[in-house]
């Protein structure tokens, strides 16, 4: 269960990051003629990106642990009367 959660979280972060970078690059290229002077590079808000990544990891971990806790199997042997 945890392996699947890690895989889905990493894939989502990677694909989301690539998509965000692609959209940002496209907007800078498309809108270069609108601004005077046009931006030379894409500004990366590193603190914000790290905060979002940390939030996603904490949320995925919390959901995974909560799901495992709610769906654990009861110890049938301990419940059996002697």
C-alpha positions in Angstrom: 0.0 0.0 0.0 2.8 2.4 0.9 4.7 1.7 -2.3 1.7 2.5 -4.4 1.1 5.7 -2.5 4.8 6.7 -3.0 4.6 5.9 -6.7 1.4 7.9 -7.3 2.7 10.8 -5.3 6.1 10.9 -7.2 4.4 10.5 -10.6 2.0 13.3 -9.8 4.7 15.7 -8.5 6.9 15.0 -11.6 4.1 15.3 -14.2 2.7 18.4 -12.4 6.1 20.0 -12.3 6.7 19.3 -16.0 3.3 20.6 -16.9 3.7 23.7 -14.9 7.1 24.4 -16.4 5.8 23.9 -19.9 2.9 26.3 -19.3 5.1 28.9 -17.8 7.6 28.7 -20.6 4.8 28.9 -23.2 3.4 32.0 -21.5 6.8 33.7 -21.4 7.4 33.0 -25.1 3.8 34.0 -26.1 3.7 37.2 -24.0 7.3 38.4 -24.7 6.0 41.1 -27.0 3.4 42.4 -24.5 5.9 43.5 -21.8 8.5 46.2 -22.1 11.1 44.9 -21.4 10.2 41.3 -21.9 11.3 38.8 -19.2 14.6 37.2 -19.9 14.1 34.0 -17.9 11.4 32.2 -16.0 11.4 33.2 -12.3 11.1 30.1 -10.1 9.6 30.7 -6.6 11.6 27.9 -4.9 10.2 28.4 -1.4 6.6 28.2 -2.7 7.3 25.1 -4.8 9.0 23.4 -1.8 6.1 24.3 0.4 3.6 22.8 -2.1 5.7 19.6 -2.5 6.0 19.3 1.3 2.2 19.7 1.6 1.6 17.1 -1.0 3.9 14.6 0.7 2.4 15.2 4.1 -1.2 14.9 2.7 -0.3 11.6 0.8 1.4 10.2 3.9 -1.5 11.1 6.2 -4.1 9.6 3.8 -2.0 6.4 3.4 -1.5 5.9 7.2 -5.1 6.7 7.9 -6.3 4.3 5.2 -4.0 1.5 6.6 -5.3 2.3 10.1 -8.9 2.1 9.2 -8.6 -1.1 7.1 -6.3 -3.1 9.4 -7.4 -6.6 10.0 -8.6 -7.5 13.5 -6.6 -10.2 15.4 -9.1 -13.0 15.2 -7.1 -15.3 17.5 -7.0 -12.8 20.3 -10.8 -12.3 20.0 -11.5 -16.1 20.3 -12.7 -17.2 23.8 -10.4 -19.7 25.5 
